[in-house]
Amino acid sequence: MEYKKFAEMINHLKNQEAKVSKAYALKVDLIDFNDDLNNVIEILLEEAYGKEGADWISWFRFESEYGKKDYSSIPTYKTGKAGKMVKVPDSEKSKYGAHDENGKPICYSIKSTWKYVEEKYGRSSKKI
């Protein structure tokens, strides 16, 4: 998918979610009402990027709050020796919630999410 269309899609989803949240604040619950639409969106994202690519897009939308969440302010853990969980010192924390195998931040903006899923899961990344 070209970046312009991807960004437009993500921005429309963000706007729609904001409207649903505003309605919910007014005691109008549209969450169940939108289930079918959300299922269609997931199907289309999986068709374009596979299950893992669609999961990364969902992570960007919901977990990282469209890249706005600052992970440096919350406790972070990594696997230490013998598989034991070790708290990451504040000096090693990153504001980004996801990193590639080289420690480079991924999926922290619309553009970085698009680049990541296109490179890893897009049609051009698949061998025919």
Secondary structure as GFF3:
##gff-version 3
##sequence-region A 1 128
A	DSSP	alpha_helix	3	25	.	.	.	ID=ss1
A	DSSP	alpha_helix	35	58	.	.	.	ID=ss2
A	DSSP	pi_helix	59	63	.	.	.	ID=ss3
A	DSSP	three_ten_helix	71	73	.	.	.	ID=ss4
A	DSSP	beta_strand	77	79	.	.	.	ID=ss5
A	DSSP	three_ten_helix	81	83	.	.	.	ID=ss6
A	DSSP	beta_strand	85	87	.	.	.	ID=ss7
A	DSSP	three_ten_helix	90	92	.	.	.	ID=ss8
A	DSSP	alpha_helix	110	121	.	.	.	ID=ss9
A	DSSP	three_ten_helix	123	125	.	.	.	ID=ss10
###
